[in-house]
Amino acid sequence: MLVYGRNVAKEILKNGKKVNKLILQDGFDDESVLSLIEKQKITPIYLDKSEMHKFDKYSHQGIILYVEDYKYESLDAFLNIDNAKIVILDHLEDPHNLGAIIRTCEAAGIDGVIIPKDRSVTVNSTVMKTSAGALENVKIAMVTNLNRAIEEMKKNGFWIVGTDMENSTDYRQIDYGGKIGLVIGSEGFGMSKRTKELCDFIACIPMYGKINSLNASVAAGIMIYEVIRSKQ
């Protein structure tokens, strides 16, 4: 997988992840990154500005890394975590939203993220860049069937909280103690019908202006920090 950007590079190099190839633009002068490259004993390939032109579609900040594809966790890794707080993404499609949510999850100390295998954005270069390197510190499970995964979580003591504006409760009025799976619906369609049926609670974020919805990553951020308050 090709990844790019200074923050991403720092996290990858700090964690000692294997780098298959590292490209720097001539004149790259971020000493903290260069120090990590030297520490990891990686020999970079230097390209001049014209040679870096082929990477212009990326906001690379003068550094490109080729690393192994992201390795997903299994659902089982999350089931026995005490007081676990897990974010479940119901067929999210925008990699920028996924990256932003992962960044929030890392900052809040969420225990893991679950995404479905099909009809969903997966971890790619854009997600890595948008997460600003936070992806290196967040565990993500990819499941074949999201609803079966939720059913398995419920069997293992999780309460499932969905997000929707209809037939819902103010998110501040819900008890987030114990194991919680927080479901964030897709950008265009929200939660699927069956997923909503599996939820123990449906939470809504009150809207006081003329706009009646929030961007998925913004809504997720509000909900994540409300859920995580119960761990304090």
CYANA upper distance limits for C-alpha pairs under 8 A (distance plus 0.5 A):
  1 MET  CA     66 TYR  CA      6.04
  1 MET  CA     67 VAL  CA      5.78
  1 MET  CA     68 GLU  CA      6.23
  1 MET  CA     69 ASP  CA      5.70
  1 MET  CA     70 TYR  CA      8.49
  1 MET  CA    124 ASN  CA      7.81
  1 MET  CA    125 SER  CA      7.51
  2 LEU  CA     64 ILE  CA      7.53
  2 LEU  CA     65 LEU  CA      6.27
  2 LEU  CA     66 TYR  CA      5.07
  2 LEU  CA     67 VAL  CA      6.93
  2 LEU  CA    125 SER  CA      6.56
  3 VAL  CA      8 VAL  CA      7.99
  3 VAL  CA      9 ALA  CA      8.43
  3 VAL  CA     64 ILE  CA      6.52
  3 VAL  CA     65 LEU  CA      5.77
  3 VAL  CA     66 TYR  CA      6.79
  3 VAL  CA     67 VAL  CA      7.88
  3 VAL  CA    125 SER  CA      5.52
  3 VAL  CA    126 THR  CA      8.44
  3 VAL  CA    128 MET  CA      7.35
  3 VAL  CA    129 LYS  CA      7.62
  4 TYR  CA      8 VAL  CA      7.04
  4 TYR  CA      9 ALA  CA      7.28
  4 TYR  CA     58 TYR  CA      7.83
  4 TYR  CA     59 SER  CA      7.75
  4 TYR  CA     60 HIS  CA      5.36
  4 TYR  CA     61 GLN  CA      8.06
  4 TYR  CA     63 ILE  CA      6.39
  4 TYR  CA     64 ILE  CA      5.12
  4 TYR  CA     65 LEU  CA      6.53
  4 TYR  CA    125 SER  CA      7.81
  4 TYR  CA    129 LYS  CA      7.05
  5 GLY  CA      9 ALA  CA      6.64
  5 GLY  CA     59 SER  CA      7.18
  5 GLY  CA     60 HIS  CA      5.12
  5 GLY  CA     61 GLN  CA      5.85
  5 GLY  CA     62 GLY  CA      7.82
  5 GLY  CA     63 ILE  CA      6.43
  5 GLY  CA     64 ILE  CA      7.49
  5 GLY  CA    129 LYS  CA      7.03
  6 ARG  CA     10 LYS  CA      6.64
  6 ARG  CA     33 VAL  CA      7.79
  6 ARG  CA     60 HIS  CA      8.15
  6 ARG  CA     61 GLN  CA      6.99
  6 ARG  CA     63 ILE  CA      7.24
  7 ASN  CA     11 GLU  CA      6.97
  7 ASN  CA    132 ALA  CA      6.01
  7 ASN  CA    133 GLY  CA      6.21
  8 VAL  CA     12 ILE  CA      6.75
  8 VAL  CA    128 MET  CA      7.41
  8 VAL  CA    129 LYS  CA      6.75
  8 VAL  CA    132 ALA  CA      6.00
  8 VAL  CA    133 GLY  CA      4.51
  8 VAL  CA    134 ALA  CA      8.32
  9 ALA  CA     13 LEU  CA      6.51
  9 ALA  CA     33 VAL  CA      7.77
  9 ALA  CA     63 ILE  CA      8.19
  9 ALA  CA     65 LEU  CA      7.84
  9 ALA  CA    133 GLY  CA      7.87
 10 LYS  CA     14 LYS  CA      6.41
 10 LYS  CA     32 SER  CA      8.45
 10 LYS  CA     33 VAL  CA      6.50
 10 LYS  CA     36 LEU  CA      7.91
 10 LYS  CA    133 GLY  CA      8.06
 11 GLU  CA     15 ASN  CA      6.64
 11 GLU  CA    133 GLY  CA      5.96
 11 GLU  CA    134 ALA  CA      8.06
 11 GLU  CA    136 GLU  CA      7.03
 12 ILE  CA     16 GLY  CA      6.86
 12 ILE  CA     17 LYS  CA      6.08
 12 ILE  CA    133 GLY  CA      7.87
 12 ILE  CA    136 GLU  CA      7.23
 13 LEU  CA     17 LYS  CA      6.77
 13 LEU  CA     36 LEU  CA      6.61
 13 LEU  CA     37 ILE  CA      7.46
 13 LEU  CA     40 GLN  CA      7.72
 14 LYS  CA     36 LEU  CA      7.47
 15 ASN  CA    136 GLU  CA      8.19
 16 GLY  CA     40 GLN  CA      7.74
 17 LYS  CA     67 VAL  CA      8.26
 18 LYS  CA     67 VAL  CA      6.84
 18 LYS  CA     68 GLU  CA      7.72
 19 VAL  CA     42 ILE  CA      8.44
 19 VAL  CA     65 LEU  CA      7.21
 19 VAL  CA     66 TYR  CA      6.49
 19 VAL  CA     67 VAL  CA      5.37
 19 VAL  CA     68 GLU  CA      8.01
 20 ASN  CA     65 LEU  CA      8.05
 20 ASN  CA     66 TYR  CA      5.91
 20 ASN  CA     67 VAL  CA      6.03
 20 ASN  CA     68 GLU  CA      8.10
 21 LYS  CA     44 PRO  CA      7.72
 21 LYS  CA     45 ILE  CA      8.34
 21 LYS  CA     65 LEU  CA      6.33
 21 LYS  CA     66 TYR  CA      5.58
 21 LYS  CA     67 VAL  CA      7.82
 22 LEU  CA     42 ILE  CA      8.17
 22 LEU  CA     43 THR  CA      7.96
 22 LEU  CA     44 PRO  CA      5.50
 22 LEU  CA     45 ILE  CA      6.67
 22 LEU  CA     63 ILE  CA      7.88
 22 LEU  CA     64 ILE  CA      6.34
 22 LEU  CA     65 LEU  CA      5.05
 22 LEU  CA     66 TYR  CA      6.90
 23 ILE  CA     44 PRO  CA      6.01
 23 ILE  CA     45 ILE  CA      5.20
 23 ILE  CA     46 TYR  CA      6.33
 23 ILE  CA     47 LEU  CA      7.61
 23 ILE  CA     63 ILE  CA      6.23
 23 ILE  CA     64 ILE  CA      5.51
 23 ILE  CA     65 LEU  CA      6.81
 24 LEU  CA     28 PHE  CA      6.92
 24 LEU  CA     44 PRO  CA      6.97
 24 LEU  CA     45 ILE  CA      6.58
 24 LEU  CA     46 TYR  CA      5.39
 24 LEU  CA     47 LEU  CA      6.80
 24 LEU  CA     62 GLY  CA      6.12
 24 LEU  CA     63 ILE  CA      5.23
 24 LEU  CA     64 ILE  CA      7.07
 25 GLN  CA     46 TYR  CA      6.04
 25 GLN  CA     47 LEU  CA      5.50
 25 GLN  CA     48 ASP  CA      6.16
 25 GLN  CA     49 LYS  CA      7.00
 25 GLN  CA     52 MET  CA      7.32
 25 GLN  CA     62 GLY  CA      5.38
 25 GLN  CA     63 ILE  CA      7.02
 26 ASP  CA     46 TYR  CA      6.25
 26 ASP  CA     47 LEU  CA      6.25
 26 ASP  CA     48 ASP  CA      5.64
 26 ASP  CA     49 LYS  CA      7.59
 28 PHE  CA     62 GLY  CA      6.77
 28 PHE  CA     63 ILE  CA      8.43
 29 ASP  CA     34 LEU  CA      7.98
 30 ASP  CA     34 LEU  CA      6.69
 31 GLU  CA     35 SER  CA      6.40
 32 SER  CA     36 LEU  CA      6.94
 33 VAL  CA     37 ILE  CA      6.74
 34 LEU  CA     38 GLU  CA      6.71
 35 SER  CA     39 LYS  CA      6.60
 36 LEU  CA     40 GLN  CA      6.64
 37 ILE  CA     41 LYS  CA      6.73
 37 ILE  CA     42 ILE  CA      6.05
 37 ILE  CA     43 THR  CA      8.22
 38 GLU  CA     42 ILE  CA      6.72
 38 GLU  CA     43 THR  CA      8.40
 47 LEU  CA     51 GLU  CA      6.12
 47 LEU  CA     52 MET  CA      6.65
 48 ASP  CA     52 MET  CA      6.78
 49 LYS  CA     53 HIS  CA      6.93
 52 MET  CA     56 ASP  CA      7.50
 55 PHE  CA     60 HIS  CA      7.94
 56 ASP  CA     60 HIS  CA      8.19
 60 HIS  CA     64 ILE  CA      6.84
 70 TYR  CA    123 VAL  CA      7.26
 72 TYR  CA    139 LYS  CA      7.72
 72 TYR  CA    140 ILE  CA      6.02
 72 TYR  CA    141 ALA  CA      5.69
 72 TYR  CA    142 MET  CA      6.72
 73 GLU  CA     77 ALA  CA      7.19
 73 GLU  CA    139 LYS  CA      6.88
 73 GLU  CA    140 ILE  CA      6.16
 73 GLU  CA    141 ALA  CA      4.98
 73 GLU  CA    142 MET  CA      7.61
 74 SER  CA     78 PHE  CA      8.27
 74 SER  CA    141 ALA  CA      5.79
 74 SER  CA    142 MET  CA      7.61
 74 SER  CA    143 VAL  CA      8.29
 75 LEU  CA     79 LEU  CA      7.31
 75 LEU  CA    114 ILE  CA      8.28
 75 LEU  CA    141 ALA  CA      6.21
 75 LEU  CA    142 MET  CA      8.14
 75 LEU  CA    143 VAL  CA      7.70
 75 LEU  CA    149 ALA  CA      7.88
 76 ASP  CA     80 ASN  CA      8.04
 77 ALA  CA     81 ILE  CA      8.36
 78 PHE  CA     84 ALA  CA      7.91
 78 PHE  CA     86 ILE  CA      8.34
 78 PHE  CA    111 ASP  CA      8.06
 78 PHE  CA    112 GLY  CA      7.47
 79 LEU  CA    153 MET  CA      6.93
 79 LEU  CA    156 ASN  CA      6.82
 80 ASN  CA     84 ALA  CA      8.47
 80 ASN  CA    156 ASN  CA      8.03
 82 ASP  CA    178 GLY  CA      8.37
 82 ASP  CA    179 LYS  CA      7.66
 83 ASN  CA    177 GLY  CA      7.92
 83 ASN  CA    178 GLY  CA      5.21
 83 ASN  CA    179 LYS  CA      5.08
 83 ASN  CA    180 ILE  CA      8.01
 83 ASN  CA    231 LYS  CA      8.22
 84 ALA  CA    110 ILE  CA      8.48
 84 ALA  CA    111 ASP  CA      6.64
 84 ALA  CA    178 GLY  CA      7.59
 84 ALA  CA    179 LYS  CA      5.23
 84 ALA  CA    180 ILE  CA      6.75
 85 LYS  CA    110 ILE  CA      6.15
 85 LYS  CA    111 ASP  CA      6.04
 85 LYS  CA    112 GLY  CA      7.69
 85 LYS  CA    179 LYS  CA      6.49
 85 LYS  CA    180 ILE  CA      5.47
 85 LYS  CA    181 GLY  CA      6.63
 85 LYS  CA    182 LEU  CA      8.10
 85 LYS  CA    227 VAL  CA      7.96
 85 LYS  CA    228 ILE  CA      7.73
 86 ILE  CA    110 ILE  CA      6.77
 86 ILE  CA    111 ASP  CA      6.21
 86 ILE  CA    112 GLY  CA      5.50
 86 ILE  CA    113 VAL  CA      6.17
 86 ILE  CA    114 ILE  CA      7.94
 86 ILE  CA    180 ILE  CA      6.72
 86 ILE  CA    181 GLY  CA      5.30
 86 ILE  CA    182 LEU  CA      6.67
 87 VAL  CA    110 ILE  CA      8.01
 87 VAL  CA    112 GLY  CA      6.93
 87 VAL  CA    113 VAL  CA      5.24
 87 VAL  CA    114 ILE  CA      6.77
 87 VAL  CA    181 GLY  CA      6.28
 87 VAL  CA    182 LEU  CA      5.30
 87 VAL  CA    183 VAL  CA      6.61
 87 VAL  CA    184 ILE  CA      7.92
 87 VAL  CA    224 ILE  CA      8.42
 88 ILE  CA    113 VAL  CA      6.30
 88 ILE  CA    114 ILE  CA      5.23
 88 ILE  CA    115 ILE  CA      6.79
 88 ILE  CA    181 GLY  CA      6.92
 88 ILE  CA    182 LEU  CA      6.17
 88 ILE  CA    183 VAL  CA      5.10
 88 ILE  CA    184 ILE  CA      6.71
 89 LEU  CA    113 VAL  CA      7.97
 89 LEU  CA    114 ILE  CA      6.64
 89 LEU  CA    115 ILE  CA      5.79
 89 LEU  CA    116 PRO  CA      8.10
 89 LEU  CA    183 VAL  CA      6.35
 89 LEU  CA    184 ILE  CA      5.55
 89 LEU  CA    185 GLY  CA      6.74
 89 LEU  CA    186 SER  CA      7.91
 90 ASP  CA    115 ILE  CA      7.37
 90 ASP  CA    116 PRO  CA      7.68
 90 ASP  CA    120 SER  CA      8.43
 90 ASP  CA    146 LEU  CA      8.01
 90 ASP  CA    183 VAL  CA      7.19
 90 ASP  CA    184 ILE  CA      6.48
 90 ASP  CA    185 GLY  CA      5.30
 90 ASP  CA    186 SER  CA      6.23
 90 ASP  CA    190 GLY  CA      8.17
 90 ASP  CA    191 MET  CA      6.59
 90 ASP  CA    192 SER  CA      7.89
 91 HIS  CA    115 ILE  CA      7.61
 91 HIS  CA    116 PRO  CA      6.99
 91 HIS  CA    118 ASP  CA      8.31
 91 HIS  CA    119 ARG  CA      6.43
 91 HIS  CA    120 SER  CA      4.98
 91 HIS  CA    121 VAL  CA      7.78
 91 HIS  CA    185 GLY  CA      7.41
 91 HIS  CA    186 SER  CA      5.88
 92 LEU  CA     97 ASN  CA      8.32
 92 LEU  CA     98 LEU  CA      7.73
 92 LEU  CA    120 SER  CA      5.87
 92 LEU  CA    121 VAL  CA      6.55
 92 LEU  CA    185 GLY  CA      7.29
 92 LEU  CA    186 SER  CA      4.92
 92 LEU  CA    187 GLU  CA      6.88
 93 GLU  CA     97 ASN  CA      8.50
 93 GLU  CA    119 ARG  CA      8.06
 93 GLU  CA    120 SER  CA      5.78
 93 GLU  CA    121 VAL  CA      5.35
 93 GLU  CA    186 SER  CA      7.25
 93 GLU  CA    187 GLU  CA      7.57
 94 ASP  CA     98 LEU  CA      6.98
 94 ASP  CA    121 VAL  CA      6.88
 94 ASP  CA    187 GLU  CA      8.33
 95 PRO  CA     99 GLY  CA      6.56
 95 PRO  CA    121 VAL  CA      6.49
 95 PRO  CA    122 THR  CA      8.01
 95 PRO  CA    123 VAL  CA      8.29
 95 PRO  CA    124 ASN  CA      8.23
 95 PRO  CA    126 THR  CA      6.65
 95 PRO  CA    127 VAL  CA      5.66
 96 HIS  CA    100 ALA  CA      6.60
 96 HIS  CA    126 THR  CA      7.23
 96 HIS  CA    127 VAL  CA      6.48
 96 HIS  CA    130 THR  CA      6.39
 97 ASN  CA    101 ILE  CA      6.57
 97 ASN  CA    216 ALA  CA      7.18
 97 ASN  CA    217 SER  CA      5.74
 98 LEU  CA    102 ILE  CA      6.62
 98 LEU  CA    121 VAL  CA      8.06
 98 LEU  CA    127 VAL  CA      6.75
 98 LEU  CA    131 SER  CA      8.50
 98 LEU  CA    217 SER  CA      7.82
 99 GLY  CA    103 ARG  CA      6.73
 99 GLY  CA    126 THR  CA      7.98
 99 GLY  CA    127 VAL  CA      4.84
 99 GLY  CA    128 MET  CA      6.89
 99 GLY  CA    129 LYS  CA      7.84
 99 GLY  CA    130 THR  CA      5.23
 99 GLY  CA    131 SER  CA      4.78
 99 GLY  CA    132 ALA  CA      8.47
 99 GLY  CA    135 LEU  CA      8.29
100 ALA  CA    104 THR  CA      6.86
100 ALA  CA    127 VAL  CA      8.46
100 ALA  CA    130 THR  CA      6.51
100 ALA  CA    131 SER  CA      5.98
100 ALA  CA    217 SER  CA      6.60
101 ILE  CA    105 CYS  CA      6.59
101 ILE  CA    131 SER  CA      8.21
101 ILE  CA    217 SER  CA      5.88
101 ILE  CA    220 ALA  CA      7.18
101 ILE  CA    221 GLY  CA      7.39
102 ILE  CA    106 GLU  CA      6.68
102 ILE  CA    113 VAL  CA      8.41
102 ILE  CA    131 SER  CA      6.51
102 ILE  CA    134 ALA  CA      7.21
102 ILE  CA    135 LEU  CA      6.84
102 ILE  CA    138 VAL  CA      7.53
103 ARG  CA    107 ALA  CA      6.78
103 ARG  CA    130 THR  CA      8.42
103 ARG  CA    131 SER  CA      5.29
103 ARG  CA    132 ALA  CA      7.55
103 ARG  CA    133 GLY  CA      8.47
103 ARG  CA    134 ALA  CA      5.76
103 ARG  CA    135 LEU  CA      7.57
104 THR  CA    108 ALA  CA      6.54
104 THR  CA    221 GLY  CA      6.69
104 THR  CA    224 ILE  CA      8.34
105 CYS  CA    109 GLY  CA      6.45
105 CYS  CA    110 ILE  CA      5.47
105 CYS  CA    112 GLY  CA      8.37
105 CYS  CA    138 VAL  CA      7.90
105 CYS  CA    224 ILE  CA      7.76
106 GLU  CA    110 ILE  CA      6.75
106 GLU  CA    134 ALA  CA      6.53
106 GLU  CA    135 LEU  CA      8.22
106 GLU  CA    137 ASN  CA      7.17
106 GLU  CA    138 VAL  CA      6.45
108 ALA  CA    224 ILE  CA      7.86
108 ALA  CA    225 TYR  CA      7.11
108 ALA  CA    228 ILE  CA      7.41
109 GLY  CA    228 ILE  CA      8.26
110 ILE  CA    224 ILE  CA      8.36
110 ILE  CA    228 ILE  CA      7.88
111 ASP  CA    138 VAL  CA      8.11
111 ASP  CA    139 LYS  CA      7.75
112 GLY  CA    138 VAL  CA      6.88
112 GLY  CA    139 LYS  CA      5.48
112 GLY  CA    140 ILE  CA      6.24
112 GLY  CA    141 ALA  CA      8.05
113 VAL  CA    138 VAL  CA      8.15
113 VAL  CA    139 LYS  CA      6.86
113 VAL  CA    140 ILE  CA      5.18
113 VAL  CA    141 ALA  CA      6.74
114 ILE  CA    140 ILE  CA      6.18
114 ILE  CA    141 ALA  CA      5.31
114 ILE  CA    142 MET  CA      6.39
114 ILE  CA    143 VAL  CA      7.69
115 ILE  CA    120 SER  CA      7.80
115 ILE  CA    122 THR  CA      8.29
115 ILE  CA    140 ILE  CA      7.88
115 ILE  CA    141 ALA  CA      6.87
115 ILE  CA    142 MET  CA      5.52
115 ILE  CA    143 VAL  CA      6.89
115 ILE  CA    146 LEU  CA      7.87
116 PRO  CA    120 SER  CA      6.78
116 PRO  CA    142 MET  CA      5.95
116 PRO  CA    143 VAL  CA      5.44
116 PRO  CA    144 THR  CA      6.42
116 PRO  CA    145 ASN  CA      6.90
116 PRO  CA    146 LEU  CA      6.06
117 LYS  CA    122 THR  CA      8.26
117 LYS  CA    142 MET  CA      6.21
117 LYS  CA    143 VAL  CA      6.13
117 LYS  CA    144 THR  CA      5.75
117 LYS  CA    145 ASN  CA      8.05
118 ASP  CA    144 THR  CA      7.82
123 VAL  CA    127 VAL  CA      6.30
123 VAL  CA    128 MET  CA      7.57
124 ASN  CA    128 MET  CA      6.75
125 SER  CA    129 LYS  CA      6.71
126 THR  CA    130 THR  CA      6.53
127 VAL  CA    131 SER  CA      6.52
128 MET  CA    132 ALA  CA      7.09
128 MET  CA    133 GLY  CA      6.62
128 MET  CA    134 ALA  CA      8.27
128 MET  CA    135 LEU  CA      6.72
129 LYS  CA    133 GLY  CA      7.11
131 SER  CA    135 LEU  CA      6.56
133 GLY  CA    137 ASN  CA      8.49
134 ALA  CA    138 VAL  CA      7.15
135 LEU  CA    139 LYS  CA      8.28
143 VAL  CA    149 ALA  CA      7.45
145 ASN  CA    149 ALA  CA      6.85
146 LEU  CA    150 ILE  CA      6.81
147 ASN  CA    151 GLU  CA      6.71
147 ASN  CA    194 ARG  CA      7.80
147 ASN  CA    195 THR  CA      6.48
147 ASN  CA    198 LEU  CA      8.23
148 ARG  CA    152 GLU  CA      6.69
149 ALA  CA    153 MET  CA      6.73
150 ILE  CA    154 LYS  CA      6.72
150 ILE  CA    160 ILE  CA      8.23
150 ILE  CA    198 LEU  CA      8.00
151 GLU  CA    155 LYS  CA      6.87
151 GLU  CA    198 LEU  CA      8.01
152 GLU  CA    156 ASN  CA      6.96
153 MET  CA    157 GLY  CA      7.08
153 MET  CA    158 PHE  CA      5.93
153 MET  CA    181 GLY  CA      8.42
154 LYS  CA    158 PHE  CA      5.20
154 LYS  CA    159 TRP  CA      6.88
154 LYS  CA    160 ILE  CA      7.88
157 GLY  CA    179 LYS  CA      6.98
158 PHE  CA    178 GLY  CA      7.92
158 PHE  CA    179 LYS  CA      5.13
158 PHE  CA    180 ILE  CA      5.80
158 PHE  CA    181 GLY  CA      6.87
159 TRP  CA    178 GLY  CA      8.24
159 TRP  CA    179 LYS  CA      6.61
159 TRP  CA    180 ILE  CA      5.47
159 TRP  CA    181 GLY  CA      6.66
159 TRP  CA    199 CYS  CA      8.20
159 TRP  CA    200 ASP  CA      6.68
160 ILE  CA    180 ILE  CA      6.39
160 ILE  CA    181 GLY  CA      5.21
160 ILE  CA    182 LEU  CA      6.55
160 ILE  CA    183 VAL  CA      7.74
160 ILE  CA    198 LEU  CA      7.93
160 ILE  CA    199 CYS  CA      5.39
160 ILE  CA    200 ASP  CA      5.76
160 ILE  CA    201 PHE  CA      7.08
161 VAL  CA    180 ILE  CA      7.61
161 VAL  CA    181 GLY  CA      6.62
161 VAL  CA    182 LEU  CA      5.43
161 VAL  CA    183 VAL  CA      6.54
161 VAL  CA    199 CYS  CA      6.08
161 VAL  CA    200 ASP  CA      6.49
161 VAL  CA    201 PHE  CA      5.33
161 VAL  CA    202 ILE  CA      6.23
161 VAL  CA    203 ALA  CA      7.28
162 GLY  CA    182 LEU  CA      6.50
162 GLY  CA    183 VAL  CA      5.14
162 GLY  CA    184 ILE  CA      7.11
162 GLY  CA    185 GLY  CA      8.49
162 GLY  CA    191 MET  CA      8.18
162 GLY  CA    196 LYS  CA      7.07
162 GLY  CA    199 CYS  CA      6.28
162 GLY  CA    200 ASP  CA      8.34
162 GLY  CA    201 PHE  CA      6.73
162 GLY  CA    202 ILE  CA      5.21
162 GLY  CA    203 ALA  CA      6.52
163 THR  CA    168 SER  CA      8.43
163 THR  CA    183 VAL  CA      6.91
163 THR  CA    184 ILE  CA      6.58
163 THR  CA    185 GLY  CA      7.52
163 THR  CA    191 MET  CA      8.08
163 THR  CA    202 ILE  CA      5.96
163 THR  CA    203 ALA  CA      5.33
163 THR  CA    204 CYS  CA      6.25
164 ASP  CA    168 SER  CA      7.01
164 ASP  CA    190 GLY  CA      7.66
164 ASP  CA    191 MET  CA      8.04
164 ASP  CA    202 ILE  CA      6.77
164 ASP  CA    203 ALA  CA      6.67
164 ASP  CA    204 CYS  CA      6.02
165 MET  CA    203 ALA  CA      8.02
165 MET  CA    204 CYS  CA      5.74
165 MET  CA    205 ILE  CA      8.08
166 GLU  CA    204 CYS  CA      8.47
167 ASN  CA    202 ILE  CA      7.77
168 SER  CA    201 PHE  CA      8.13
168 SER  CA    202 ILE  CA      5.32
168 SER  CA    203 ALA  CA      5.71
168 SER  CA    204 CYS  CA      6.27
169 THR  CA    173 GLN  CA      7.37
169 THR  CA    174 ILE  CA      7.96
169 THR  CA    201 PHE  CA      8.23
169 THR  CA    202 ILE  CA      6.64
169 THR  CA    203 ALA  CA      5.38
169 THR  CA    204 CYS  CA      6.30
170 ASP  CA    174 ILE  CA      7.91
170 ASP  CA    203 ALA  CA      6.22
170 ASP  CA    204 CYS  CA      5.63
170 ASP  CA    205 ILE  CA      6.64
170 ASP  CA    206 PRO  CA      7.28
171 TYR  CA    203 ALA  CA      5.22
171 TYR  CA    204 CYS  CA      5.87
171 TYR  CA    205 ILE  CA      6.46
171 TYR  CA    223 MET  CA      7.87
171 TYR  CA    226 GLU  CA      8.38
172 ARG  CA    226 GLU  CA      7.80
174 ILE  CA    201 PHE  CA      8.35
174 ILE  CA    203 ALA  CA      8.13
176 TYR  CA    180 ILE  CA      7.04
176 TYR  CA    227 VAL  CA      6.06
176 TYR  CA    228 ILE  CA      8.47
176 TYR  CA    230 SER  CA      6.43
177 GLY  CA    230 SER  CA      6.13
177 GLY  CA    231 LYS  CA      7.99
180 ILE  CA    227 VAL  CA      8.39
182 LEU  CA    224 ILE  CA      8.33
183 VAL  CA    191 MET  CA      8.27
184 ILE  CA    190 GLY  CA      7.92
184 ILE  CA    191 MET  CA      7.56
184 ILE  CA    216 ALA  CA      7.76
184 ILE  CA    220 ALA  CA      7.03
185 GLY  CA    189 PHE  CA      7.55
185 GLY  CA    190 GLY  CA      4.42
185 GLY  CA    191 MET  CA      4.71
185 GLY  CA    192 SER  CA      8.01
185 GLY  CA    216 ALA  CA      8.02
186 SER  CA    190 GLY  CA      5.12
186 SER  CA    191 MET  CA      6.92
186 SER  CA    216 ALA  CA      7.76
187 GLU  CA    215 ASN  CA      7.79
187 GLU  CA    216 ALA  CA      6.42
191 MET  CA    195 THR  CA      6.77
191 MET  CA    196 LYS  CA      6.55
192 SER  CA    196 LYS  CA      6.71
193 LYS  CA    197 GLU  CA      6.85
194 ARG  CA    198 LEU  CA      6.94
195 THR  CA    199 CYS  CA      7.18
196 LYS  CA    202 ILE  CA      8.33
205 ILE  CA    219 ALA  CA      8.16
207 MET  CA    211 ILE  CA      7.74
207 MET  CA    212 ASN  CA      6.49
207 MET  CA    213 SER  CA      7.86
214 LEU  CA    218 VAL  CA      6.83
214 LEU  CA    219 ALA  CA      6.29
215 ASN  CA    219 ALA  CA      6.69
216 ALA  CA    220 ALA  CA      6.49
217 SER  CA    221 GLY  CA      6.61
218 VAL  CA    222 ILE  CA      6.99
219 ALA  CA    223 MET  CA      6.77
220 ALA  CA    224 ILE  CA      6.34
221 GLY  CA    225 TYR  CA      6.84
222 ILE  CA    226 GLU  CA      6.95
223 MET  CA    227 VAL  CA      6.64
224 ILE  CA    228 ILE  CA      6.58
225 TYR  CA    229 ARG  CA      6.68
226 GLU  CA    230 SER  CA      8.05
227 VAL  CA    231 LYS  CA      8.45
228 ILE  CA    232 GLN  CA      7.72
